[in-house]
Amino acid sequence: MSGGSDTEAVARRLRDGMARGILSFPLTSFHDDGSLDLDGFRAHVAAQLATGPGAVFPACGTGEFFSLDEDEYGQVVAAAVEAAGGAVPVVAGVGHGWAQAVRFARIAEDAGADALLVLPHYLVAAPQDGLVAQLEHIAARTRLPLIAYQRGQVDYGLRAFRRITEIPGVIGLKDGHSDLDRLQRLTLAAPEGFLFFNGAATAEVQARAYAAVGVPAYSSAVHAFAPEIAGAFFTALRAGDDATVDKLLRDFYVPFVDLRDRVPGYAVSLVKAAARLRGRPVGPVRAPLTEPSAADLADLKDLLTTGLDLVGAAL
């Protein structure tokens, strides 16, 4: 990792936050007609911040970055920055091709974000040199630190990884591939202070395995609708309370993954539906995502009730 004092300060704040609490990836609120519900988003982010997360990541995958236009994106990031009030770092998602990612990066800068999560680029497969060049182009055009997200068509080999750690401003890697053999090799090759994040879908299911290769920090979609469950799991995991971890995995998280895998896009749709079941003002998903079926929604409600009962909370 290389960069100036500001970059190093953001990395330190993120490292401290990762050790202290869950990383919050808030949902983006929409009205029933699909328009942005900024008041609903503000209320949702405030509720997330009240649980003490280590950082807030607005307009990322769970926040439906892919469906936001530039004006909506700027409003969402600015609202998250205002709500955080400097108490925790705000890391905004950017993506598509590098030219478009830079446009979003400049909007995030103006909105006061602390760093950027570079989501996988759009559509095409690319060689390793191209993946490195994508980050180089973005980093050269923003003052904000970058966290690379490898998932889908983005998958860094060891040589490419070493190159991205040398790009000024690149401070970390979020992994969504769950290839723990390769990830172990990357963590061993990383420079001191480089940040790693477990970005697997429903990351809690693999949290122990990731921690074993030196990646204890993770993002939690469950935190967006049930911070009580996510917080209980985080506390038990950090305390080495295997009995509680196993019970939460067995009775809530693994069944949630099974439900999530029924339909493409449920990784976001179910999270939003669960948040609505709890009275959160997040609204529907935008196309191409779809809402859960009535049967799946009933199963979700039963599972959510079970999970909340496990941690002594109510629906």
MIBALO-159072 format. One line per 2 residues: number of its first residue (from 1); their letters; for each residue x, y, z of C-alpha. Coordinates in Angstrom, 2 decimals. Layout:
<sites>
NUM) A) X,Y,Z | ...
</sites>
This chain:
<sites>
1) MS) 0.00,0.00,0.00 | 1.34,3.41,-0.93
3) GG) -0.09,6.87,-0.66 | -0.02,10.06,1.33
5) SD) -0.89,10.80,4.94 | -4.61,11.19,4.18
7) TE) -4.73,7.75,2.61 | -2.89,6.24,5.56
9) AV) -5.26,7.98,7.98 | -8.32,6.54,6.23
11) AR) -6.73,3.08,6.26 | -6.11,3.38,10.01
13) RL) -9.70,4.46,10.65 | -11.02,1.55,8.63
15) RD) -8.72,-0.90,10.41 | -9.89,0.38,13.78
17) GM) -13.52,0.19,12.69 | -13.14,-3.35,11.35
19) AR) -11.85,-4.48,14.72 | -14.66,-2.75,16.58
21) GI) -17.82,-3.59,14.66 | -19.63,-4.93,11.63
23) LS) -19.29,-3.16,8.30 | -22.68,-1.71,7.34
25) FP) -23.86,-1.86,3.72 | -27.13,0.08,3.82
27) LT) -30.01,-0.47,1.44 | -31.07,2.32,-0.90
29) SF) -34.70,3.28,-0.27 | -37.16,3.63,-3.15
31) HD) -40.79,4.65,-3.31 | -43.32,2.20,-4.72
33) DG) -43.05,3.94,-8.11 | -39.28,3.29,-8.16
35) SL) -38.18,6.85,-7.41 | -35.52,7.53,-4.80
37) DL) -36.83,7.88,-1.23 | -34.11,9.99,0.34
39) DG) -35.96,10.46,3.63 | -36.39,6.70,3.92
41) FR) -32.69,6.21,3.20 | -31.71,8.74,5.86
43) AH) -33.87,6.95,8.42 | -32.41,3.57,7.46
45) VA) -28.80,4.81,7.69 | -29.48,6.46,11.05
47) AQ) -30.81,3.15,12.37 | -27.73,1.36,11.04
49) LA) -25.38,3.87,12.65 | -27.16,3.52,15.98
51) TG) -25.91,-0.08,16.18 | -22.25,1.00,16.13
53) PG) -20.86,-0.33,12.83 | -17.18,-0.03,12.01
55) AV) -17.86,1.78,8.73 | -20.70,2.55,6.31
57) FP) -20.61,1.54,2.64 | -23.46,3.31,0.77
59) AC) -24.35,2.69,-2.87 | -22.59,-0.66,-3.11
61) GT) -24.02,-4.02,-4.17 | -26.61,-4.29,-1.40
63) GE) -27.41,-0.63,-2.01 | -28.21,-1.29,-5.70
65) FF) -25.42,0.88,-7.07 | -26.03,-0.60,-10.51
67) SL) -29.52,0.96,-10.64 | -28.65,4.51,-9.54
69) DE) -28.11,7.44,-11.86 | -25.43,9.99,-11.04
71) DE) -27.77,12.48,-9.37 | -29.33,9.80,-7.16
73) YG) -25.90,8.44,-6.32 | -24.69,11.84,-5.17
75) QV) -27.73,12.29,-2.95 | -27.31,8.85,-1.38
77) VA) -23.61,9.30,-0.63 | -24.10,12.82,0.72
79) AA) -26.92,11.63,2.99 | -24.70,8.83,4.36
81) VE) -21.84,11.26,4.98 | -24.15,13.69,6.75
83) AA) -25.60,10.92,8.92 | -22.18,9.52,9.83
85) GG) -20.98,12.95,10.86 | -17.36,11.83,10.79
87) AV) -17.94,9.22,13.50 | -17.16,6.33,11.14
89) PV) -15.62,6.16,7.66 | -17.97,6.31,4.66
91) VA) -16.87,4.19,1.71 | -18.94,4.70,-1.45
93) GV) -19.26,2.20,-4.27 | -18.08,3.03,-7.78
95) GH) -18.15,0.85,-10.85 | -18.87,0.15,-14.54
97) GW) -15.92,0.96,-16.83 | -13.12,3.10,-15.44
99) AQ) -14.31,6.27,-17.18 | -17.75,6.00,-15.61
101) AV) -16.26,4.90,-12.29 | -14.22,8.12,-12.26
103) RF) -17.40,10.19,-12.74 | -18.93,8.48,-9.71
105) AR) -15.65,8.90,-7.79 | -15.73,12.67,-8.34
107) IA) -19.32,12.81,-7.15 | -18.35,10.84,-4.03
109) ED) -15.45,13.22,-3.41 | -17.76,16.23,-3.59
111) AG) -20.22,14.47,-1.26 | -17.52,13.98,1.37
113) AD) -16.87,10.24,1.18 | -13.70,8.94,2.81
115) AL) -12.89,6.13,0.36 | -14.24,4.13,-2.57
117) LV) -15.08,0.46,-3.09 | -14.37,-0.38,-6.74
119) LP) -17.08,-2.81,-7.80 | -16.49,-5.27,-10.66
121) HY) -16.58,-3.67,-14.09 | -19.44,-4.20,-16.51
123) LV) -19.97,-7.31,-18.67 | -16.64,-8.24,-20.24
125) AA) -14.01,-10.70,-19.06 | -10.53,-9.16,-19.02
127) PQ) -6.91,-10.30,-18.65 | -4.92,-9.61,-15.52
129) DG) -3.08,-6.65,-17.06 | -6.43,-5.06,-17.86
131) LV) -7.73,-5.55,-14.33 | -4.66,-3.76,-12.99
133) AQ) -4.99,-0.97,-15.56 | -8.64,-0.45,-14.54
135) LE) -7.55,0.39,-10.99 | -4.62,2.47,-12.20
137) HI) -6.93,4.65,-14.30 | -9.34,5.23,-11.41
139) AA) -6.61,5.84,-8.82 | -4.90,8.40,-11.04
141) RT) -8.11,10.43,-11.25 | -9.31,10.56,-7.65
143) RL) -7.82,11.67,-4.38 | -9.86,9.10,-2.45
145) PL) -8.34,5.78,-1.33 | -9.57,2.68,-3.18
147) IA) -10.59,-0.79,-2.05 | -10.64,-3.28,-4.93
149) YQ) -13.52,-5.78,-4.97 | -12.76,-9.09,-6.63
151) RG) -15.92,-10.94,-7.50 | -17.55,-12.20,-10.67
153) QV) -15.25,-11.47,-13.62 | -12.63,-9.76,-11.42
155) DY) -10.18,-12.24,-9.90 | -6.59,-11.17,-9.21
157) GL) -3.72,-13.62,-9.53 | -0.69,-13.23,-7.30
159) RA) 1.32,-11.18,-9.80 | -1.55,-8.80,-10.53
161) FR) -2.30,-8.49,-6.82 | 1.26,-7.45,-6.07
163) RI) 0.95,-4.79,-8.76 | -2.29,-3.34,-7.39
165) TE) -0.81,-3.04,-3.90 | 1.79,-0.73,-5.43
167) IP) -0.80,1.62,-6.96 | -0.84,4.86,-4.93
169) GV) -4.12,5.07,-3.05 | -5.12,1.39,-3.19
171) IG) -5.50,0.39,0.45 | -7.34,-2.92,0.43
173) LK) -9.05,-5.86,-1.23 | -12.55,-7.19,-0.70
175) DG) -12.86,-10.83,-1.74 | -16.07,-12.47,-2.94
177) HS) -14.65,-15.60,-4.58 | -13.99,-17.61,-1.41
179) DL) -10.95,-19.34,-2.93 | -9.21,-19.54,0.42
181) DR) -6.05,-21.17,-0.92 | -5.48,-18.24,-3.28
183) LQ) -6.59,-15.72,-0.67 | -4.04,-17.09,1.80
185) RL) -1.33,-16.55,-0.79 | -2.50,-12.97,-1.30
187) TL) -2.52,-12.16,2.41 | 1.02,-13.52,2.74
189) AA) 2.18,-11.41,-0.20 | 0.50,-8.20,0.95
191) PE) 2.50,-5.26,2.28 | 2.13,-4.36,5.93
193) GF) -1.09,-2.50,6.66 | -2.95,-3.62,3.54
195) LF) -6.63,-4.25,4.34 | -8.61,-7.38,3.53
197) FN) -12.38,-7.86,3.69 | -14.54,-10.96,3.47
199) GA) -17.09,-10.03,0.81 | -18.71,-13.43,0.27
201) AT) -22.49,-13.43,-0.05 | -23.92,-13.90,3.47
203) AE) -20.35,-13.62,4.70 | -21.06,-14.99,8.19
205) VQ) -21.32,-18.53,6.79 | -17.65,-18.39,5.81
207) AR) -16.43,-15.97,8.47 | -14.47,-18.54,10.46
209) AY) -12.76,-19.87,7.36 | -11.81,-16.37,6.21
211) AA) -10.51,-15.47,9.67 | -8.29,-18.56,9.61
213) VG) -6.40,-17.15,6.59 | -6.06,-13.71,8.15
215) VP) -9.26,-11.99,6.98 | -11.51,-11.48,10.02
217) AY) -13.39,-8.39,8.77 | -16.58,-8.95,6.81
219) SS) -19.58,-7.18,5.37 | -23.00,-8.25,6.65
221) AV) -26.16,-8.01,4.57 | -28.07,-9.38,7.58
223) HA) -27.03,-6.28,9.51 | -29.21,-4.25,7.12
225) FA) -32.39,-5.87,8.47 | -31.47,-7.65,11.71
227) PE) -28.54,-5.94,13.44 | -29.47,-7.90,16.57
229) IA) -28.67,-11.20,14.83 | -25.62,-9.84,13.03
231) GA) -24.32,-8.26,16.25 | -24.81,-11.46,18.27
233) FF) -22.93,-13.43,15.65 | -20.08,-10.88,15.49
235) TA) -19.72,-10.85,19.28 | -19.77,-14.65,19.53
237) LR) -17.28,-15.06,16.71 | -14.81,-12.59,18.21
239) AG) -15.21,-14.19,21.66 | -14.60,-17.71,20.34
241) DD) -18.09,-18.75,21.46 | -18.38,-21.66,19.04
243) AT) -21.65,-22.94,20.50 | -23.45,-19.67,19.75
245) VD) -21.81,-19.34,16.34 | -22.84,-22.87,15.41
247) KL) -26.41,-22.36,16.60 | -26.84,-19.14,14.64
249) LR) -25.32,-20.73,11.55 | -27.40,-23.89,11.81
251) DF) -30.75,-22.32,12.65 | -30.60,-19.00,10.81
253) YV) -27.70,-18.30,8.44 | -27.54,-21.56,6.51
255) PF) -31.34,-21.68,6.02 | -31.17,-18.04,4.90
257) VD) -28.54,-18.95,2.30 | -30.73,-21.83,1.08
259) LR) -33.62,-19.38,0.70 | -31.39,-16.79,-0.95
261) DR) -30.22,-19.29,-3.55 | -33.73,-20.06,-4.83
263) VP) -33.83,-17.08,-7.21 | -31.09,-14.93,-8.78
265) GY) -31.01,-11.50,-7.16 | -32.46,-12.65,-3.86
267) AV) -29.20,-11.61,-2.17 | -30.65,-8.09,-2.35
269) SL) -34.39,-8.73,-2.75 | -34.67,-10.86,0.40
271) VK) -32.66,-8.35,2.42 | -35.00,-5.54,1.41
273) AA) -38.08,-7.70,2.05 | -36.78,-8.63,5.51
275) AR) -36.13,-4.96,6.28 | -39.70,-4.11,5.28
277) LR) -41.00,-6.90,7.53 | -39.33,-5.03,10.37
279) GR) -40.88,-1.71,9.40 | -37.78,-0.22,7.79
281) PV) -38.55,2.39,5.09 | -36.49,0.83,2.32
283) GP) -39.17,0.18,-0.31 | -38.94,-2.24,-3.24
285) VR) -36.01,-3.29,-5.40 | -35.53,-1.86,-8.86
287) AP) -35.57,-3.98,-12.02 | -33.89,-6.17,-13.09
289) LT) -34.26,-7.46,-9.52 | -37.67,-8.83,-8.54
291) EP) -39.57,-9.11,-5.28 | -39.78,-12.44,-3.44
293) SA) -42.78,-14.65,-4.18 | -45.53,-14.92,-1.58
295) AD) -44.33,-18.39,-0.60 | -40.71,-17.27,-0.25
297) LA) -41.81,-14.20,1.70 | -43.69,-16.43,4.16
299) DL) -40.60,-18.61,4.59 | -38.50,-15.48,5.10
301) KD) -40.83,-14.21,7.82 | -40.69,-17.54,9.66
303) LL) -36.90,-17.66,9.41 | -36.54,-14.06,10.56
305) TT) -38.74,-14.79,13.57 | -36.56,-17.80,14.39
307) GL) -33.36,-15.78,14.14 | -34.66,-12.97,16.30
309) DL) -35.92,-15.47,18.90 | -32.40,-16.93,19.05
311) VG) -30.98,-13.57,20.15 | -33.93,-12.46,22.29
313) AA) -35.31,-9.86,19.91 | -38.77,-9.35,18.46
315) L) -39.99,-8.95,14.90
</sites>
